[in-house]
Amino acid sequence: MGRGFDQSAKLVPALFKLPEAERPLGGELVVGDQCTVYFHHLDPNVWWEHQHPQTQVKVFLDARGFVSFRMPSGRRIKLPLDGAQVWIVPPGVRHSLRLTGNTDLIAVYLERAFTAEATSQPLREPSLAPLERYVQADRLIADLVAVFRDLLQRPGPPRPRRVNFVALHGGMLGYRLLAAHVAPRHREAGTTSGLSEGLLNHMLAYIHGNFAQPLARAVLGREAGLSPWHFGRLFKMSTGKSPARYIADLRIERARALLAQGERTASAVAIDVGLAYNQLVAHFRRRYGVAPGAFRARMKRAQNRRCRAQNR
């Protein structure tokens, strides 16, 4: 797979430093010519904002907490960590990490020459996505993650054989994850016509299945494997609506359908569709020109008239 895997590794880096953290960082750090590998069982901690000249590929095996990073505009994005996830950060992007629980971490820092072998397209925005999505794209990723799970359970002295083994498998893992990350996005995400049909259908199904839950743009971006800003832009290109507008319209339409049945109060319907009661009233009145309670009463009277007519 190219010169990225042909490297002599060492333990004490001359030019690489782990970020400053609230609590000291342990674990194993192996530096090769084209990639650096760090892995450790982490306790709750905070990694202060920092940046690297390398492309960063982090695999969290069961994490709870938050990651944050700064967009080129300076805007700060914060995304939740939940479970097994992959966080990819391009070179030079300032970012930080807050862990609220224990997790196993595998971090691979790829030099530019190495990254160029995985993709000819430069990464511009960070991405946080489920590990399972990468495994579905490349089954070898699961095997490489299993190698590091085993290494984490069997810590050993920094012997040359172990160091070279870590460098080799860390480089392979970083390469595979980066290649799996880039390939589907050029097929699915598009750049001028919005989301592809496949990714759009997936996201619409996700929204329709979870519309009663909080669906911030950060949550949707994570599900799509894109940054929140990039997802919002492509989603609007595809649907003509921002994610927030699309979800608000969907909730109101579902609320109308439930109110038309006449079985649940407006307050109960607001909870069912993920809105506060005052939000439901404001959106419903703006959309249909009538309060939800009055609409429900009107529909119930119409149902009663139909029932009486059928019983005559």
C-alpha positions as CSV (number, residue, x, y, z in Angstrom):
1,M,0.0,0.0,0.0
2,G,2.8,2.3,-0.6
3,R,5.7,3.8,1.3
4,G,3.5,4.8,4.2
5,F,4.0,1.3,5.7
6,D,7.7,1.1,5.1
7,Q,8.9,2.9,8.2
8,S,11.3,2.6,11.1
9,A,9.6,3.5,14.3
10,K,11.0,4.8,17.6
11,L,9.5,5.6,21.0
12,V,10.8,9.1,21.8
13,P,9.7,11.7,19.2
14,A,11.8,14.6,18.4
15,L,9.1,16.7,16.7
16,F,5.9,15.3,18.0
17,K,4.1,16.2,21.2
18,L,0.8,15.0,22.7
19,P,-1.5,17.9,23.5
20,E,-1.6,19.5,27.0
21,A,-4.3,17.9,29.1
22,E,-6.0,18.5,32.5
23,R,-4.5,15.2,33.8
24,P,-1.2,13.6,32.7
25,L,-1.4,11.3,29.7
26,G,0.0,7.8,29.8
27,G,-0.1,5.1,27.2
28,E,2.2,4.2,24.3
29,L,3.4,6.7,21.7
30,V,5.2,5.3,18.7
31,V,6.6,7.6,16.0
32,G,7.4,6.5,12.5
33,D,8.6,8.3,9.4
34,Q,5.1,8.8,8.0
35,C,2.8,8.3,10.9
36,T,2.6,8.5,14.7
37,V,0.5,6.1,16.8
38,Y,-0.8,6.7,20.3
39,F,-3.1,4.3,22.1
40,H,-4.2,4.1,25.7
41,H,-7.1,3.4,28.1
42,L,-8.2,6.9,29.0
43,D,-9.9,8.1,32.2
44,P,-12.1,11.2,32.1
45,N,-9.9,14.1,31.0
46,V,-9.8,17.3,29.0
47,W,-7.4,17.8,26.1
48,W,-7.0,21.6,25.7
49,E,-7.4,23.2,22.3
50,H,-4.4,22.5,20.0
51,Q,-3.5,21.7,16.4
52,H,-1.2,19.3,14.6
53,P,0.5,19.6,11.2
54,Q,-0.6,16.0,10.5
55,T,-4.0,14.6,9.6
56,Q,-5.4,13.1,12.8
57,V,-7.5,9.9,12.9
58,K,-8.8,9.0,16.3
59,V,-10.8,5.8,17.1
60,F,-12.8,5.9,20.3
61,L,-14.0,2.5,21.3
62,D,-16.6,3.4,23.8
63,A,-16.5,7.1,24.5
64,R,-18.7,9.7,26.3
65,G,-18.0,13.4,26.1
66,F,-17.5,16.1,23.5
67,V,-15.2,17.1,20.7
68,S,-14.9,20.6,19.4
69,F,-13.1,22.3,16.6
70,R,-12.8,25.6,14.9
71,M,-14.0,26.2,11.3
72,P,-11.9,28.4,9.0
73,S,-14.3,31.2,9.7
74,G,-13.4,31.0,13.4
75,R,-16.7,29.5,14.4
76,R,-16.5,26.8,17.1
77,I,-18.3,23.5,16.5
78,K,-19.1,21.1,19.4
79,L,-20.2,17.6,18.8
80,P,-21.1,14.8,21.4
81,L,-19.1,11.6,21.7
82,D,-21.3,8.6,22.2
83,G,-19.9,5.1,21.8
84,A,-17.5,3.8,19.2
85,Q,-16.7,6.6,16.9
86,V,-14.0,7.9,14.5
87,W,-12.9,11.5,14.6
88,I,-10.9,12.8,11.6
89,V,-9.3,16.2,11.8
90,P,-7.4,17.9,8.9
91,P,-3.9,19.4,9.5
92,G,-3.9,22.8,11.2
93,V,-7.4,22.7,12.6
94,R,-7.6,23.8,16.2
95,H,-9.6,21.2,18.3
96,S,-10.1,20.0,21.8
97,L,-11.5,16.9,23.6
98,R,-13.5,16.4,26.8
99,L,-14.0,12.9,28.0
100,T,-16.6,12.3,30.7
101,G,-16.1,8.6,31.0
102,N,-13.4,5.9,30.4
103,T,-12.6,4.8,26.9
104,D,-9.9,3.0,24.8
105,L,-8.4,5.4,22.3
106,I,-6.3,4.7,19.2
107,A,-4.9,7.8,17.6
108,V,-3.0,7.9,14.3
109,Y,-1.3,11.1,13.1
110,L,-0.6,10.9,9.3
111,E,2.1,13.0,7.6
112,R,1.2,14.7,4.4
113,A,3.1,12.2,2.2
114,F,1.2,9.3,3.8
115,T,-2.2,11.1,3.5
116,A,-1.6,11.6,-0.2
117,E,-1.4,7.9,-0.7
118,A,-4.9,7.4,0.7
119,T,-6.5,10.3,-1.1
120,S,-5.6,12.9,-3.7
121,Q,-8.3,15.2,-2.3
122,P,-7.3,17.4,0.6
123,L,-9.4,17.2,3.7
124,R,-10.9,20.6,4.6
125,E,-13.4,19.8,7.5
126,P,-13.3,17.6,10.5
127,S,-15.7,14.6,10.7
128,L,-17.1,12.6,13.5
129,A,-19.0,9.4,12.5
130,P,-19.8,5.9,14.0
131,L,-17.0,3.3,13.7
132,E,-19.5,0.8,12.3
133,R,-19.9,2.9,9.2
134,Y,-16.2,2.6,8.4
135,V,-16.3,-1.2,9.2
136,Q,-19.1,-1.6,6.8
137,A,-17.1,0.0,4.1
138,D,-13.9,-1.9,4.9
139,R,-14.0,-5.1,7.0
140,L,-10.3,-5.0,7.6
141,I,-10.7,-2.0,9.8
142,A,-12.5,-4.2,12.4
143,D,-9.5,-6.6,12.4
144,L,-7.0,-3.8,12.8
145,V,-9.1,-2.3,15.7
146,A,-9.1,-5.8,17.3
147,V,-5.3,-5.8,17.1
148,F,-5.2,-2.7,19.2
149,R,-7.8,-3.9,21.6
150,D,-5.5,-6.8,22.3
151,L,-2.5,-4.6,22.7
152,L,-4.4,-2.4,25.2
153,Q,-5.1,-5.5,27.2
154,R,-1.5,-6.7,27.1
155,P,0.7,-3.7,27.8
156,G,4.4,-4.5,27.2
157,P,7.8,-3.0,27.3
158,P,8.9,-0.9,24.3
159,R,10.9,-3.6,22.6
160,P,11.8,-3.1,18.9
161,R,9.5,-5.9,17.7
162,R,6.5,-4.4,19.5
163,V,7.3,-0.9,18.4
164,N,7.5,-1.9,14.7
165,F,4.3,-4.0,15.1
166,V,2.4,-0.9,16.5
167,A,3.8,1.3,13.7
168,L,2.8,-1.1,11.0
169,H,-0.7,-1.8,12.2
170,G,-1.3,1.8,13.2
171,G,-0.3,3.0,9.7
172,M,-2.6,0.4,8.1
173,L,-5.5,1.4,10.3
174,G,-5.0,5.1,9.6
175,Y,-4.7,4.5,5.9
176,R,-7.9,2.3,5.7
177,L,-9.9,4.7,7.8
178,L,-8.9,7.7,5.7
179,A,-9.5,5.9,2.4
180,A,-13.0,4.8,3.6
181,H,-13.7,8.3,4.8
182,V,-12.9,10.0,1.6
183,A,-14.2,7.6,-1.1
184,P,-17.9,7.6,-0.1
185,R,-18.0,11.3,0.4
186,H,-17.0,12.0,-3.2
187,R,-19.6,9.6,-4.4
188,E,-22.4,10.7,-2.0
189,A,-21.9,14.1,-0.7
190,G,-21.4,16.0,-3.9
191,T,-20.2,19.6,-4.0
192,T,-22.6,21.5,-6.3
193,S,-25.8,19.5,-6.4
194,G,-26.4,18.7,-2.7
195,L,-26.5,15.3,-1.1
196,S,-26.6,12.3,-3.3
197,E,-29.9,10.4,-3.6
198,G,-28.6,7.6,-1.3
199,L,-27.4,9.8,1.5
200,L,-30.4,12.1,1.2
201,N,-32.8,9.2,1.5
202,H,-30.9,7.9,4.5
203,M,-31.0,11.3,6.2
204,L,-34.7,11.8,5.4
205,A,-35.5,8.4,6.9
206,Y,-33.4,9.3,9.9
207,I,-35.2,12.6,10.4
208,H,-38.7,11.1,9.9
209,G,-37.9,8.3,12.4
210,N,-36.5,10.6,15.1
211,F,-38.3,13.9,14.5
212,A,-39.7,14.0,18.1
213,Q,-36.2,13.9,19.5
214,P,-33.8,16.9,19.6
215,L,-32.2,17.0,16.2
216,A,-29.6,19.8,16.3
217,R,-27.5,20.2,13.2
218,A,-24.5,18.7,15.0
219,V,-26.5,15.5,15.5
220,L,-27.5,15.4,11.8
221,G,-24.0,16.1,10.6
222,R,-22.7,13.3,12.7
223,E,-25.2,10.8,11.3
224,A,-24.3,11.9,7.8
225,G,-20.6,11.8,8.5
226,L,-20.2,15.5,7.6
227,S,-19.5,18.7,9.5
228,P,-22.7,20.4,10.7
229,W,-22.1,23.4,8.5
230,H,-21.4,21.3,5.4
231,F,-24.4,19.0,6.0
232,G,-26.7,22.0,6.4
233,R,-25.5,23.6,3.2
234,L,-25.9,20.4,1.1
235,F,-29.2,19.5,2.7
236,K,-30.7,22.9,1.8
237,M,-29.4,22.5,-1.8
238,S,-31.2,19.1,-2.0
239,T,-34.5,20.0,-0.3
240,G,-34.8,23.8,-0.6
241,K,-35.1,24.0,3.2
242,S,-32.6,24.2,6.0
243,P,-32.6,21.2,8.3
244,A,-34.3,23.3,11.0
245,R,-37.1,24.4,8.7
246,Y,-37.6,21.0,7.3
247,I,-37.9,19.5,10.8
248,A,-40.2,22.2,12.0
249,D,-42.5,21.7,9.0
250,L,-42.5,17.9,9.5
251,R,-43.4,18.3,13.2
252,I,-46.3,20.7,12.4
253,E,-47.6,18.3,9.7
254,R,-47.5,15.4,12.1
255,A,-49.2,17.5,14.8
256,R,-52.0,18.4,12.4
257,A,-52.5,14.7,11.5
258,L,-52.7,13.8,15.2
259,L,-55.0,16.6,16.1
260,A,-57.3,15.7,13.2
261,Q,-57.9,12.3,14.9
262,G,-59.3,14.2,17.8
263,E,-58.1,11.7,20.4
264,R,-55.2,13.6,22.0
265,T,-55.1,17.1,23.5
266,A,-52.9,19.8,21.9
267,S,-50.6,19.6,24.9
268,A,-50.1,15.8,24.5
269,V,-49.6,16.2,20.7
270,A,-46.9,18.9,21.3
271,I,-44.9,16.4,23.4
272,D,-45.5,13.6,20.7
273,V,-43.9,15.8,18.0
274,G,-41.0,17.2,20.1
275,L,-42.3,20.7,20.6
276,A,-43.1,22.8,23.6
277,Y,-46.8,23.7,23.7
278,N,-46.1,27.4,23.0
279,Q,-44.0,26.5,20.0
280,L,-46.8,24.3,18.7
281,V,-49.3,27.1,19.1
282,A,-47.1,29.6,17.3
283,H,-46.0,27.4,14.4
284,F,-49.5,26.0,14.0
285,R,-51.2,29.3,14.0
286,R,-48.7,30.7,11.5
287,R,-49.1,27.7,9.2
288,Y,-52.9,27.1,9.3
289,G,-54.3,30.4,10.7
290,V,-55.9,28.7,13.7
291,A,-54.8,27.5,17.2
292,P,-54.2,23.8,17.5
293,G,-56.9,23.4,20.2
294,A,-59.5,25.1,18.0
295,F,-58.5,23.0,15.1
296,R,-58.8,19.8,17.1
297,A,-62.3,20.9,18.3
298,R,-63.4,21.6,14.7
299,M,-62.2,18.3,13.5
300,K,-63.9,16.5,16.4
301,R,-67.2,18.2,15.6
302,A,-66.8,17.1,12.0
303,Q,-66.2,13.5,13.0
304,N,-69.3,13.6,15.3
305,R,-71.4,14.9,12.4
306,R,-70.2,12.1,10.2
307,C,-70.9,9.5,12.8
308,R,-74.5,10.8,13.3
309,A,-75.1,10.8,9.6
310,Q,-73.9,7.2,9.3
311,N,-76.2,6.1,12.2
312,R,-79.3,7.5,10.7
